[in-house]
Amino acid sequence: MGKIIACDFDGTLCENKFPSIGAPRHEIIDALLNEQRAGARLILWTCRTEAQVAEAVTWCADHGIIFDAINDNLPDIKRSFGCDPRKVFANEYWDDRNKLI
């Protein structure tokens, strides 16, 4: 299946200026793109909805990030689980509010 990364938007890929979009966090963008080049599949995992999500997806594409899913599980995960779980399945979750325990 390979690595799946669910990545938050505000505060992670860009500075948190919600509902606006903050300045790009290039070190995170570059790291995410390196993971994608190495074969990881990417999910945009954000609280933004509707027009705000569309704006974020366009912003990400302008920075070279194309996601495999947006706030959703990948199709093969849905098939594997036999359903579409509410929690987005990933091997890694990149978020500015992360706390390691």
C-alpha positions as CSV (number, residue, x, y, z in Angstrom):
1,M,0.0,0.0,0.0
2,G,2.8,2.4,0.7
3,K,3.0,5.4,3.0
4,I,0.0,7.7,3.4
5,I,0.4,11.2,4.9
6,A,-2.6,13.2,6.0
7,C,-1.4,16.9,6.1
8,D,-3.2,19.8,7.7
9,F,-3.2,23.2,5.9
10,D,-3.5,26.2,8.2
11,G,-0.4,26.4,10.5
12,T,1.2,23.5,8.7
13,L,1.6,24.2,5.0
14,C,1.2,27.9,5.6
15,E,1.2,30.3,8.5
16,N,-2.1,30.2,10.4
17,K,-4.1,33.3,9.2
18,F,-7.5,31.6,8.9
19,P,-9.8,32.4,7.2
20,S,-7.1,34.0,5.0
21,I,-4.1,32.0,3.8
22,G,-0.9,32.8,5.4
23,A,2.7,32.8,4.1
24,P,4.0,29.4,2.8
25,R,6.0,27.3,5.2
26,H,8.6,26.2,2.6
27,E,10.4,23.8,4.8
28,I,7.2,21.8,5.3
29,I,6.1,22.1,1.6
30,D,9.6,20.8,0.5
31,A,9.5,17.9,3.0
32,L,6.0,16.9,1.8
33,L,7.0,17.1,-1.8
34,N,10.1,14.9,-1.1
35,E,7.8,12.3,0.6
36,Q,5.5,12.4,-2.5
37,R,8.5,11.9,-4.8
38,A,9.5,8.9,-2.7
39,G,6.1,7.4,-3.2
40,A,3.9,8.6,-0.4
41,R,0.3,9.4,-1.1
42,L,-1.0,12.6,0.3
43,I,-4.3,13.6,1.8
44,L,-5.2,17.2,2.6
45,W,-6.7,17.0,6.1
46,T,-8.2,20.3,7.0
47,C,-11.2,21.9,8.8
48,R,-11.7,24.3,5.9
49,T,-15.0,23.6,4.0
50,E,-16.4,24.3,0.6
51,A,-15.0,27.5,-1.0
52,Q,-12.2,27.7,1.6
53,V,-11.1,24.1,0.8
54,A,-11.1,24.9,-2.9
55,E,-8.9,28.0,-2.3
56,A,-6.5,25.8,-0.2
57,V,-6.3,23.1,-2.9
58,T,-5.6,25.8,-5.6
59,W,-2.9,27.4,-3.3
60,C,-1.3,24.0,-2.8
61,A,-1.3,23.2,-6.5
62,D,0.4,26.6,-7.1
63,H,3.1,25.4,-4.7
64,G,3.4,22.0,-6.5
65,I,1.4,19.9,-4.1
66,I,-1.3,17.7,-5.7
67,F,-3.3,15.6,-3.2
68,D,-4.6,12.1,-3.7
69,A,-7.6,12.9,-1.6
70,I,-9.2,15.9,0.2
71,N,-10.6,15.3,3.7
72,D,-11.4,11.7,2.6
73,N,-9.9,8.2,2.7
74,L,-8.1,6.9,-0.3
75,P,-10.2,4.5,-2.4
76,D,-8.1,1.4,-1.6
77,I,-8.4,2.1,2.1
78,K,-12.2,2.2,1.7
79,R,-12.1,-1.2,-0.1
80,S,-9.7,-2.6,2.5
81,F,-11.9,-1.6,5.4
82,G,-15.1,-2.4,3.6
83,C,-16.5,1.1,4.5
84,D,-15.5,4.7,4.6
85,P,-14.4,5.3,8.3
86,R,-15.0,8.8,9.6
87,K,-11.4,9.1,10.7
88,V,-9.0,9.6,7.7
89,F,-6.6,6.7,7.7
90,A,-2.9,7.6,7.3
91,N,0.5,6.3,8.4
92,E,1.5,9.9,9.4
93,Y,-0.5,12.9,10.4
94,W,1.3,16.3,9.9
95,D,-0.3,19.0,11.9
96,D,0.9,22.1,13.7
97,R,-1.0,21.1,16.8
98,N,0.7,17.7,17.1
99,K,1.8,16.5,20.5
100,L,4.1,13.5,20.8
101,I,3.3,11.3,23.7
